[in-house]
Amino acid sequence: SPFLPSWLAEGVGTTFTDIIADATTWGASVALNLILPITLLVIAHRIAPQPFAELASAKAIGETARPLRALMVQQMLAQVSLSNVWLLVASSGLPMPTQFLTSLIGIPALLPVNASVAEQINRYDLIGALFLVFVGAALPDCGPERLGVVKRAAPLVVGASWFYSLAVKIAAHAGTTPAFHRSWQDMFGTPTHASPAADVLSWLAFALLNFVALPYVTYAFWPCVSLTKMRGANPRFRQQTHVEVMHYNRTMVFQHALVFVWTAGVWALLTSSGLVWPLEALASANVQPPLQSYAKPNPAGWEHVHTQDMLLALQFGIVAIVLDYVPIKLTGAREKIVTNAQLALLTSWALSIWSKVMVNAIWNGAGSYGHWSYRSGDSTYAKEQGVLDICFVVACTLGYVVSPLFIFFTLRNAIGRFAHSLAIGKKHHVEEAVVENDLWSMWITLIGRLLVNTKAYHLMALLSRGFAPPEQ
């Protein structure tokens, strides 16, 4: 795709070789990078015109749920949209479906930077945007004594996320490596300390997000943290109501997601970046990473594992949100839901921990992490499989195959009941409608509120007649 110039630089494919494929890819890329951002920005504004004001006026922790989630979804949509537009400005420009049209009316990148760096920043923006949704869903579960902390944590995380996103882009345009991203020097060839102003800005942004905002969110969530939840145990399971069990499960998964984020960051500091200062004059005070790989250095391996841990954290943030929608009538299936959630967590931790072992492995046979090498010439893959390689294959199977299966079985009751509700609603069977669960009613209410807010009254009436069960 001409929208991904870094692929060409890496020798992956060529552009303008098949008119049908080129036109199809061009249309999809325009939809993703132009039409989608504009649409998302409109939706983001309509979701919550004044979420900060609504959050500030909340009198109890329960009243923060709606403004927090609306605020974080709004900010997530805005960050994704602007990041996609920036990718056009800084990397690909606006090419046309064919080479002739591109040379004739194509728009080049207005502020070009290294295409690989631009796409890496875009990936970070997407992860950071999803992290906001995770925070917005987790904070309402904090204890009632944390109301003031939650009100301060939300704008702090939003501001730190935007500041980091902006600072990394400024560093890219200044031609320097952002602070704490040492692996970029080897992966993309970007120099360090090329711009003192950009260095200081990126250092402050990283410190604000990771050393201030993240600890503050952890402090807000601390009343829900326990070692029992880290083991996936619930001693009072049989005495709890369905709502209490779901709250316990949700906070347990949120806690694991938060620990995933912390371990990913701490491990990156210990293995890749160390503790650095922003100016070249202060370089002598830098603390080198104490756990560098004993095998051939592989910056792509460090980057891969760090990104993998962040995605695992976001995955379980999504699981925790969906756990809310397990129908209340499924109390008989609670034990299976809890067990499946525990197994999903354990298998994901196996992947996370063993990936780190492989990157920091001493043994020569531990070469599978060479698959993550950014350039084929840097591959450290061993020809003969060692014991660690076999263990790594097992860990990947657990994390990439077994864990998603357990997640599916954890959530399938909610998904299945929701699908069943749709079928009942379409059939208008009065005798079956009495077994409707609260999930369908909740979706009807949410869709109705959205349509009312957008003043789509005719569409709301049409949908209610076509899909809602008769008694609703």
Buried (B, 14 or more C-beta within 10 A) or exposed (E): BBBBBBBBEBEEEEBBEEEEEBEEBBEEBBEEBBEBBEEBBEBBEEBBEEBBEBBEEBEEBEBBBBBBBBBBBBBBBBBBBBBBBBBBBBBBBBBBBBBEEBEEEBEEBEEBBBBBBBBBBBEBBBBBBBBBBBBBBBBBBBBEEBBEBBBEBBBBBBBBBBBBBBBBBBBBBBBBBBBBBBBBEBBBEBEBBBBBEBBBBBBBBBBBBBEEBBEBBBEBBBBBBEEEBBEBEBEEBEEBEBEEBBBBBBBBBBBBBBBBBBBBBEBBBBBBBBEBBBEEEEEEEEEEBEBBBEBEBBBBBBBBBBBBBBBBBBBBBBBBBBBBBBBEBBEEBBEBBBBBBBBBBBBBBBBBEBBBBBBBBEBEBBBBBBBBBBEEEBBBEBEEBBEBBEBBEBBBBBBEEBBBEBBEBBBBBBBEBBEBBEEBBEEBEEEBBEEBBBBBBEBBEEBBEBBEEEEEEEEBEEBBEEBBBEEE
